[in-house]
Amino acid sequence: MHTSFSRERWDGFRAIDDSGPIHMLNLVRFRQKADYDDGRDVSGAEAYKTYSKLSGPVFSRLGGRIVWRGKPQFMMIGPDGEDWDIAFIAEYPDAAAFAAMIEDPEYRKAMPHRQAGVLDSRLIRMKPLDFGGAF
């Protein structure tokens, strides 16, 4: 299961020499019951909602916005059992804005709720491309 990134991945993210907006594709699977150290009885989805509520102001302040959001329904191509509860694309003005969010003290206060609520996830940095008629 994947719920956070390593120092190597963080360094790899920071090493990409590219300016301009970035999109972060998020695929998230919630725990049935959140895994808090204090044992509070809430669902993973509820814990993630708390994370969203607390981290949202930081995300917005740094110029972030959600450009697409959806509920996955069926895996046509991909491994059996790799099901996701929510998928979304977050846009940041640049990689520095994403890094500033990760390092922000208010954002760090929100992170325990994400960690408690998420069973598995994927976070993929993408360079936005121009819209056109082709894939």
Protein Blocks (a to p, Z undefined) as FASTA:
>chain_A
ZZbdcfklmmmmmmpccedjddddddddddfbdcdfklpacdfklmmmmmmmmmmmmmmm
nopacfbdcddfbdfbdcehiacfbdcddddfbfklmmmmmmpmklmmmmmmmmmmpmbd
cddddddddddfbZZ
